[in-house]
Amino acid sequence: MATPPFLKKDDNVAIVSTARKISKEELKPAIQLLESWGLKAVLGKTIGAEENQFAGSDDLRTSDFQQMLDDPKIKAIWCARGGYGTVRIIDKLDFSAFKKSPKWIVGYSDVTVLHSHIHNFRIETLHAQMCLEIENKTEEARESIRKVLFGEAYSIEMKRTDSVAPLGILKGELIGGNLSVLYSLCGSTSEMKTDGKILFIEDLDEMLYHVDRMMMNLKRSGYLKNLNALIIGGMTEMKDNKVYFGKTAEEIIVDLVKEYEYPVILNFPAGHIADNRALIMGREVEINVQSSTINVQFSTSRKS
């Protein structure tokens, strides 16, 4: 995997919205955070734009993102917010310049479209909190973004809680993102390649039977069969019918993959939660599973 160049003081970071609309006012905390890191925020034309729920038309969101992809003065692109809309522009984007001169793409949730699509170029991306509500996330979540962007040593240590994983060390390339989005990409040119990798999934505001249906599709399509491990992040604000499904989202997932016998890590600090830690998608990771803690160490070596 190719690692985009790390940032340095006075670098420009573009803020654009590939999905829902957002105002400049809502971005003030994110802009202030970038400035505190010595970086300069460059707002795209989608900020403040509006077409129904979207941050402007598909053409505007495409051209805005394309401009930031191609501009050599922009060293990273931080997606302003998620919602829905990135998949509507992904096939209109030209990644030719980006492949030659990669830069960090930062975001999660709907931005999973970009993570999965770019992963197939063998270029790393940063699954992390978007600009919106960055002020409401933990200091660890904010600091994790800075550490990755500036190329500092980075790891995540968490208390072990109900993980279906034997003691020892797991290794593999990290992929994944939002379960609903990954499910929607199946069969497209943006779909993920999972064999031999460590898959991370999270989701928000889904019906439990939807979770089961999405996981069944991934299983039947072979995406879950040859993983090295599965990491489950926040399964937040899940919903049920009046006639209960009978399992939590985590129980649904664990039950569907138990025949494969690979490790499953639960309650990982990433996703639609306050402690949304940054994940370097495409990076080799080493996971040390102990009786009371789990440590995820991101490799510092570069691969091409």
N, C-alpha and C positions, 0 to 999 in steps of 0.2 A: 504493500500500500504506500502511496505517496502522501507525505505529510505537508500540508500547506505551510508556508513560512510563518514563523511566530512573529508576533507584533512587538513593536518598540514604541517608545514615547513619541508623541506627535503624529502617529499613524492615523489614517482616516478609517472610520468604521461607518459603513452605510446602514441606515435604518429604513427598511421598506416593508410594505405589507403585501404578501402574496395571497391573502385571504380576506378576512373581514376588515371593515373600515375602522379607523382609529384617528384620534385627534392629536395634534402636537402637544396639547395640554396633558394628555394621558402619558406622554412620553418623557415628561420632565424628569422624573426620578431616574429613568434609564440614561438620559443624556447626562445628568449630573454624575451618575456612577461612572460612565465612560470618562468624563472629564477628571474625576478623582483618580483614575488610572493613568492620566496623562494622554488620553486619546481624544480624537476629535470626531464628533458625530456629524454625519452628512445625511440630511433627510431627503428621501426620495419623493417623487411627485405623487406617490400613492398616499402619503401622509396628509390627511385632511380631505382626500378625495372620497367620493361616495357614489355608488350606484346600487341602490337598494341595500342589501347587507354587505356588499363587497366594497373594498377600498378602490373604487373606480372600476372601469370596464376590464374585461379580460385583456384587451389590447393594451390598456394603460399599465396594468399590473405586469404584463409580459415585458413591455418596453422599459419599465422602471427597473425591473430585476435585471434585464439584459444589459442595460447601461452600467449598472454596478458590477456585473460580472466582467464586463469588458474593460472597465476603467482601471488602468494600472495604478492609479493613485489610491484606489480603494483596496484596503488590505484584509477586510473581513466584511461580511454581510450579516447583520443581526436582524432577524425577522421580528417585526413589531408585535404581531399577535397571530393566533391561529383561527380556529373556527372551521371554516370550509372554504376552499377555493383554489388551493395550490394545484390540485390535479387538473384544473381547467386550463392551466397555462403551461404545464410541464412539457408538452409536445411541441409548443411554439418556441421554446428556448433553444438557443444555439450555444452549446458548451465548448465550441472549438477553442476559443481563447482561454477559457477556464482550464481545459485539460493541459494546455501548455504552461499556464501560470496559475496554479490553484490558489485559492484563498479560502479562509474559514467561512463556512456557512453555519449559522448558529440558530437554533430553535428546536421546538419539539411539537408534539401533537400533530396538527395538520402538516407541519413541516417534515414529517416522516416521509412524505412523498419525495422531497429533495434528498433526504438521507439515503433512501432506498435506491433512487435513480442514480445518484452520484456514486454510490458504493460500487455499481457495476463499471465505473470508470477506474476503479481501484484508487480512489482518493478519499482520504479521511474527512469526516464532518463532525460537528459538535452538537450532540443532542443535549440541549440545556434550556433553561428558562428563557422565554422571550422577553421583550421589553416590557410588555404589559404586566403590571403587578409585581415587577421585580422588587419593589420596596416592601412587599408583603412576604417575601421569601426569607429563609434563614440566611444568616451571614455566611454560613458554610456553603450554601447554594450559590450565593453571589461570588464568593471567593473562588469557588471551583471553576467558574468561567474564566476569571482572571488568570488563574494558574495555568490553565490549558492554553489560553491565547498567548501568554508570554513564555510558554515553553518551560515552565517550572515542573519539578518532579511532582507527580500527582498520584494519589491513591485514595481509596474510600474504605474506611473501617466502620463496621456496623455490628451491633449486638445480634447474635444469632437468635432468631425467633421462628420456630416451627419450620426450619428448612429441611427439605427432604434431600439431604446431601451427606454423604459419608465424610468423615474427617480426612483431610489430605489436600492436595494441590490440584487445581483444574487449570487447564490452559486452552486458549483458543482466541479466534478473532471475534470481536464483539460486533453484533449487528442488531437491527430491530427498531422498535419505537412503538407508536400507538397501534394497538391491536386492530381497531376498526379500519384504520388507514392501510395497514399491511394487508388485511383481508381484501380490501377494495382494489389493491394493486395486483392481485393474483392473476396470472395469465397475460399481463401487460409487459411492455419492455422495461418497466420500472420495478418489476417484482424482485424480491430478495432471493439470493442463493444461500441456502442454509446449511448444506452438508459440511460437517466437521467444524461448525461454528458455535458460538455461544449466543443464544437468542435472548434479547431483552424485550419484554412486552409490558404495556401499561394501558389503562383506559379510564374514561370518565363517563358517568351518566348513561350507562348502558343497561338494558334489560338483561337479567341473568340468562334467559334463554337465548338472547342474542349472542352472549359470550360463548355459550355452548355451541351454537350454530357456527360461529366464526372459527372456533377451535376445531370443530368437526371437519370443516372445510380444509383447514390447514393440514389436519391429520390425513384426511383422505387424499389430499393432493401431494403428500409426501414431504411437506416442509418440516415436519416435526420428527421424522424417523431417525435421521442421522446427525442430530445435534450432539455437541460435546457437553452442553449444559443448557438449562433454561433458567432465566432470571425473571421473576415477576415483581414489578414495581407497584406503584399505587393503583389499586382497583377502586377508584374513588366514586362515591355516591351512586353505587349500583342500585338498580331498581328491580322489583319483583311484581308478579301478577297477584291478583287476589287469591288465586290458587297457587301456593308457593312452589317454586321450582325445587326447593329442598336442599340446595347447596349454595355456599358462597361462591363468588367468582374464583377465588383461589382453589377451593375444593373441586370445582368443575375442571379447572386446568390440570391440577395434579392427577385427578382420576383418569383423565383422557391420555396422559402421557406415561402412566405408571408402568405400562408394559415395556417401555424402552429402557428403563433402568438407568437413565443418566441422571445426574444430580439436578435438583430443582431448588432454587433459592427464593424464599418468599420475603415479602415486606421490604424490598430493596428501596433505598432512599432516592427514588427518581420517579417522575411522573407528575400528575396533577395533585401535588401535595406541597406543603410549605417547604420541606427540605428536599428540593428538587436538584439533586447533584448532577453535575455535568458528566456526560459519557462520551468518550471519543469513539465514534462509530468507525469501524474498520481497523482499530488498533488491537494489537495482540495484548491480551490481559492474562494475568496470573491470579487466580482466586485461591486464597488459603483459607480453608474451612476448618475451624477449630470448634471445640465443644461449646464455647460461649461467645465467640466472635467470628466474623468473616471479614477478611481483608482483600480488597481488589486492587492490584497493582498494575498500572498502565505502563507498558514497555516504553522506554525512551529511545529505542532504536528505530531507525527509519528503514523502510523496505520499498522497493520499487518494482 
